[in-house]
C-alpha cells in the first residue's frame, strides 16, 4: 500500500500545463479573465493592450470551447454589457497533466482503504510544508507572502496578493491546480488551508472565498498576529 501512495504522490506533484489547443493569445485572454474573476471585453482589452474586437473574437472561441461564459448587466449608459467569467472546465487547463489519473488512483485507494485517502492528503501537505519552509527561513512576513504567492502561481493556481492599508494581505488563487480532485475530495481544500497556516505561524489565515462553493477565486486573508508586549 505504501507503494500505491508513492505513485499517487508523484503524480499529483506533476508540473502544471496549459492546453495546447488554445492559441497563445487565447491563453492570455483566459488567464487575464481568470485573474479578474469577471470582466467585460473592453476591460480585458485595456489590460492586455489589444483591441476590444480582438478580445471578443478570442472570447467567442473560449465560449465555444466551454471555457468562458457571460452574463448581461446594465452599464452606466443603461445599455447591457456582457460580463465574462471562466468556467469550471477551464480549471483543468492549469492543473497537473495527469489530473484525471490522480482522481482515478484516489478512487482505487478509497476502495482499498477509505482512511488512507486522508493520510495521502496529509502526506502531500507535509511535503509542501517542508519544501516551502526551506524557502521561507529567515524571511519576514512581507517576503513570505510574496514567496508563497510565487510558489502557488508556479503550481498552476494563478496566485497573486495585495497588501491592504491595515497591514493584512489578500491572497487570491484564480485557478485550482487540483480542481478535479478538490471538487470531489474536501480534504484537498482543508489541507490547502492547513498548509498556509503552518507555513505562516505568525499570522491568522482565513478563507474568505472558495471556488468549490461557487466563487471565482479561492481567497485568503492573512492577518498578522498582534505582537505580545514583553513584560
C-alpha positions as CSV (number, residue, x, y, z in Angstrom):
1,X,0.0,0.0,0.0
2,X,2.9,2.4,0.7
3,X,3.9,1.9,-3.0
4,X,0.4,2.9,-4.0
5,X,0.7,6.2,-2.0
6,X,4.2,6.9,-3.5
7,X,2.8,6.5,-7.0
8,X,-0.1,8.8,-6.3
9,X,2.2,11.4,-4.6
10,X,4.4,11.5,-7.6
11,X,1.5,12.1,-10.0
12,X,-0.2,14.9,-8.1
13,X,3.1,16.7,-8.0
14,X,3.3,17.0,-11.8
15,X,4.1,20.4,-13.2
16,X,1.0,22.4,-14.3
17,X,0.3,22.7,-18.0
18,X,-1.9,24.7,-20.3
19,X,-3.9,23.1,-23.1
20,X,-2.0,23.2,-26.4
21,X,-5.4,23.5,-28.2
22,X,-5.6,27.2,-27.4
23,X,-3.5,29.8,-29.2
24,X,-1.1,32.0,-27.2
25,X,-3.5,35.0,-27.5
26,X,-6.5,32.9,-26.3
27,X,-4.5,31.7,-23.3
28,X,-3.6,35.2,-22.4
29,X,-7.2,36.3,-22.6
30,X,-8.3,33.3,-20.4
31,X,-5.6,34.0,-17.8
32,X,-6.5,37.7,-17.7
33,X,-10.1,36.8,-17.3
34,X,-9.5,34.3,-14.5
35,X,-7.3,36.8,-12.7
36,X,-10.1,39.3,-12.7
37,X,-12.9,36.8,-11.9
38,X,-15.3,38.7,-14.2
39,X,-14.7,41.4,-16.8
40,X,-16.0,43.0,-19.9
41,X,-14.3,42.8,-23.3
42,X,-13.3,46.4,-23.0
43,X,-11.7,45.9,-19.6
44,X,-9.8,42.9,-20.9
45,X,-8.7,44.8,-24.0
46,X,-7.3,47.6,-21.8
47,X,-5.5,45.2,-19.6
48,X,-3.9,43.2,-22.5
49,X,-3.3,46.2,-24.8
50,X,-5.3,44.8,-27.7
51,X,-8.5,45.9,-29.4
52,X,-11.9,45.1,-27.9
53,X,-12.9,43.4,-31.2
54,X,-9.8,41.1,-31.0
55,X,-10.7,40.2,-27.4
56,X,-14.3,39.4,-28.4
57,X,-13.0,37.1,-31.1
58,X,-10.9,35.2,-28.6
59,X,-13.8,35.2,-26.1
60,X,-16.0,33.7,-28.7
61,X,-13.6,30.8,-29.2
62,X,-13.3,30.3,-25.4
63,X,-17.1,30.3,-25.1
64,X,-17.4,27.8,-27.9
65,X,-14.9,25.6,-26.1
66,X,-16.9,25.9,-22.9
67,X,-14.0,27.7,-21.1
68,X,-15.8,31.0,-20.7
69,X,-19.4,32.1,-20.1
70,X,-21.1,35.5,-19.8
71,X,-24.0,37.4,-18.3
72,X,-25.5,40.7,-19.1
73,X,-25.5,43.7,-16.8
74,X,-26.7,47.2,-17.4
75,X,-23.8,49.6,-18.0
76,X,-23.5,53.3,-17.0
77,X,-25.3,54.3,-20.2
78,X,-28.1,52.0,-19.5
79,X,-27.1,49.6,-22.3
80,X,-26.5,46.0,-21.4
81,X,-22.8,45.0,-21.0
82,X,-21.6,41.4,-21.4
83,X,-19.5,40.4,-18.4
84,X,-17.4,37.3,-18.9
85,X,-16.0,34.7,-16.5
86,X,-14.1,31.4,-16.7
87,X,-16.0,28.1,-16.2
88,X,-15.1,25.1,-14.2
89,X,-13.9,23.4,-17.3
90,X,-11.1,25.9,-17.6
91,X,-9.7,24.8,-14.2
92,X,-8.3,21.7,-15.8
93,X,-6.2,23.7,-18.2
94,X,-3.9,24.8,-15.4
95,X,-4.0,21.6,-13.4
96,X,-1.4,18.8,-13.5
97,X,-1.3,16.9,-16.8
98,X,-2.3,13.7,-15.0
99,X,-5.2,15.2,-13.0
100,X,-7.7,12.6,-14.3
101,X,-5.3,9.7,-13.4
102,X,-4.8,11.2,-9.9
103,X,-8.6,11.2,-9.4
104,X,-8.8,7.6,-10.7
105,X,-6.0,6.5,-8.3
106,X,-7.6,8.2,-5.4
107,X,-10.8,6.3,-6.2
108,X,-8.9,3.0,-6.1
109,X,-7.2,3.9,-2.9
110,X,-10.6,4.8,-1.3
111,X,-11.9,1.4,-2.4
112,X,-9.0,-0.4,-0.7
113,X,-8.9,1.7,2.4
114,X,-11.1,4.9,2.9
115,X,-8.9,6.1,5.8
116,X,-5.9,6.0,3.5
117,X,-7.2,8.9,1.4
118,X,-6.9,11.3,4.4
119,X,-3.4,10.1,5.0
120,X,-2.5,10.7,1.4
121,X,-3.6,14.3,1.6
122,X,-1.8,14.8,4.9
123,X,1.4,13.4,3.4
124,X,1.1,15.8,0.5
125,X,0.5,18.7,3.0
126,X,3.6,17.8,5.0
127,X,5.8,17.6,1.8
128,X,4.6,21.0,0.7
129,X,5.2,22.4,4.1
130,X,8.8,21.1,4.1
131,X,9.5,22.4,0.6
132,X,8.0,25.8,1.2
133,X,9.7,26.1,4.6
134,X,13.1,25.8,3.0
135,X,12.4,29.0,1.0
136,X,10.8,30.9,3.9
137,X,13.6,30.5,6.5
138,X,14.7,33.9,7.8
139,X,12.1,35.9,5.8
140,X,9.8,38.5,7.2
141,X,6.0,38.2,6.6
142,X,6.1,40.5,3.6
143,X,8.7,38.3,2.0
144,X,6.9,35.1,3.0
145,X,3.6,36.1,1.5
146,X,5.3,37.1,-1.8
147,X,7.3,33.8,-1.9
148,X,4.2,31.7,-1.2
149,X,2.2,33.5,-3.9
150,X,5.0,32.8,-6.3
151,X,5.1,29.1,-5.3
152,X,1.4,28.7,-5.7
153,X,1.4,30.6,-9.0
154,X,4.1,28.2,-10.3
155,X,1.9,25.2,-9.3
156,X,-0.8,26.5,-11.5
157,X,-3.1,28.3,-9.1
158,X,-2.7,31.7,-10.8
159,X,-1.9,33.3,-7.5
160,X,-1.4,36.9,-6.5
161,X,-1.8,39.1,-3.4
162,X,-2.3,42.6,-2.2
163,X,-1.2,44.2,1.0
164,X,-4.1,46.2,2.4
165,X,-3.9,49.5,4.3
166,X,-4.5,47.8,7.7
167,X,-1.5,45.6,7.2
168,X,-3.4,42.5,6.2
169,X,-2.8,40.6,3.0
170,X,-5.4,39.4,0.5
171,X,-4.2,36.3,-1.4
172,X,-6.2,35.1,-4.4
173,X,-5.9,31.8,-6.2
174,X,-7.7,32.4,-9.5
175,X,-7.4,28.8,-10.7
176,X,-7.4,25.5,-8.9
177,X,-4.4,23.3,-9.9
178,X,-6.2,20.2,-8.5
179,X,-9.7,21.0,-9.4
180,X,-10.8,17.5,-10.4
181,X,-9.6,16.2,-7.0
182,X,-10.7,19.1,-4.9
183,X,-14.2,19.1,-6.4
184,X,-14.6,15.5,-5.2
185,X,-12.5,15.3,-2.0
186,X,-13.0,18.1,0.5
187,X,-9.7,17.0,2.2
188,X,-7.8,18.7,-0.6
189,X,-9.2,22.1,0.3
190,X,-8.8,21.5,4.0
191,X,-5.2,20.6,3.7
192,X,-4.6,23.6,1.5
193,X,-5.7,25.9,4.3
194,X,-3.7,23.9,6.9
195,X,-0.6,24.2,4.7
196,X,-0.9,28.1,4.6
197,X,-1.5,28.2,8.3
198,X,1.5,26.0,9.1
199,X,4.0,27.9,6.9
200,X,2.8,31.3,8.3
201,X,2.5,30.7,12.0
202,X,2.9,34.4,12.7
203,X,-0.4,35.2,11.0
204,X,-4.1,34.3,11.3
205,X,-5.4,32.9,8.0
206,X,-9.0,32.8,7.0
207,X,-10.5,31.6,3.7
208,X,-13.0,34.3,2.6
209,X,-13.9,32.9,-0.9
210,X,-14.0,29.4,-2.1
211,X,-14.2,28.2,-5.7
212,X,-15.7,24.9,-4.6
213,X,-18.6,27.0,-3.2
214,X,-19.1,28.8,-6.4
215,X,-16.8,31.8,-6.1
216,X,-14.5,32.9,-8.9
217,X,-11.4,32.6,-6.7
218,X,-10.2,31.0,-3.5
219,X,-9.4,34.0,-1.4
220,X,-7.4,34.1,1.8
221,X,-7.0,36.9,4.3
222,X,-3.6,36.8,6.0
223,X,-3.7,38.9,9.2
224,X,-0.5,39.2,11.3
225,X,-0.9,38.2,14.9
226,X,-0.6,41.2,17.2
227,X,2.8,41.4,18.9
228,X,2.7,40.3,22.5
229,X,4.2,43.1,24.7
230,X,7.2,42.0,26.7
231,X,6.8,42.1,30.5
